Amino acid sequence: MSTKSHAFVAPRSLAELHALAAAKVKPLVQRLPMQPPSMVLALAMNKLLLPRLPADAKAALSGRSVEVAVTDLGLAMKLQLGERGFVLAPQSKPVALRIAAALPDYLRLLRGEDDADRLFFERALVMEGDTEMGLVLKNTLDALGPLFRF
């Protein structure tokens, strides 16, 4: 008879907790189609970003497809800004801008703890595609300040 203990060992740090969660969540999330997480992100952006988005930024981003990848979770979401807010971008529509980072990096950016330039130069944040669109988005987010705190 085995006397092995399968006791839970609590993570010692936030980084350890994140690594544990990512390891458990990633295999599940990777099986999801792109639409459900994209819908959740669109709802969040409509609540947090859209009311604060200046008219010139809305015009520059409107109708353009953006892919947001959460690299540590293996998650990709595809959105575009429409007349009524952020919506799922059609799968067939080419991506104008792709943004990729790990979840903790996105959270630090959205809370205002780090700026996009620093994350970009540290290669923690990757932007590929339309440079002008990327700059509009980055400059707009910088001007707005933190989108949420927790």
BELSULSUL-V778021 format. One record per residue. N is the residue number from 1. RES is the residue in one small letter. D_LAST is the distance of its C-alpha to the last C-alpha in Angstrom with 1 decimal. Layout:
n res d_last
N RES D_LAST
N RES D_LAST
This chain:
n res d_last
1 m 47.4
2 s 44.2
3 t 42.1
4 k 39.1
5 s 35.8
6 h 32.9
7 a 30.4
8 f 26.7
9 v 25.5
10 a 21.8
11 p 20.1
12 r 20.2
13 s 17.2
14 l 14.1
15 a 16.6
16 e 19.1
17 l 16.9
18 h 16.1
19 a 19.8
20 l 20.8
21 a 18.6
22 a 19.9
23 a 23.4
24 k 23.3
25 v 21.6
26 k 23.4
27 p 26.9
28 l 25.8
29 v 23.8
30 q 26.7
31 r 29.0
32 l 27.2
33 p 28.8
34 m 26.8
35 q 26.7
36 p 24.2
37 p 21.2
38 s 22.4
39 m 22.4
40 v 18.8
41 l 17.7
42 a 20.1
43 l 18.6
44 a 15.0
45 m 16.6
46 n 18.8
47 k 16.0
48 l 13.6
49 l 16.4
50 l 19.8
51 p 19.7
52 r 19.0
53 l 21.4
54 p 24.6
55 a 27.9
56 d 29.2
57 a 26.2
58 k 26.7
59 a 30.4
60 a 29.9
61 l 27.6
62 s 29.4
63 g 31.2
64 r 30.2
65 s 28.9
66 v 25.8
67 e 25.1
68 v 21.6
69 a 22.0
70 v 19.4
71 t 21.9
72 d 20.8
73 l 20.7
74 g 23.9
75 l 22.4
76 a 23.7
77 m 23.1
78 k 25.5
79 l 24.8
80 q 26.6
81 l 26.2
82 g 28.8
83 e 30.2
84 r 27.8
85 g 24.6
86 f 23.4
87 v 25.5
88 l 26.7
89 a 29.1
90 p 32.5
91 q 33.0
92 s 36.2
93 k 34.7
94 p 34.4
95 v 31.1
96 a 31.0
97 l 28.0
98 r 26.3
99 i 22.9
100 a 22.1
101 a 19.5
102 a 17.9
103 l 14.5
104 p 12.9
105 d 14.5
106 y 13.3
107 l 9.6
108 r 10.5
109 l 12.6
110 l 10.3
111 r 7.7
112 g 11.1
113 e 11.5
114 d 14.6
115 d 17.1
116 a 19.1
117 d 22.3
118 r 21.3
119 l 20.1
120 f 23.3
121 f 25.6
122 e 24.1
123 r 24.8
124 a 21.3
125 l 21.2
126 v 24.5
127 m 25.7
128 e 29.1
129 g 31.3
130 d 31.7
131 t 30.9
132 e 31.0
133 m 28.6
134 g 26.2
135 l 26.6
136 v 26.1
137 l 22.8
138 k 21.6
139 n 22.9
140 t 21.4
141 l 17.9
142 d 18.6
143 a 20.0
144 l 17.2
145 g 14.5
146 p 10.8
147 l 10.5
148 f 6.9
149 r 3.8
150 f 0.0
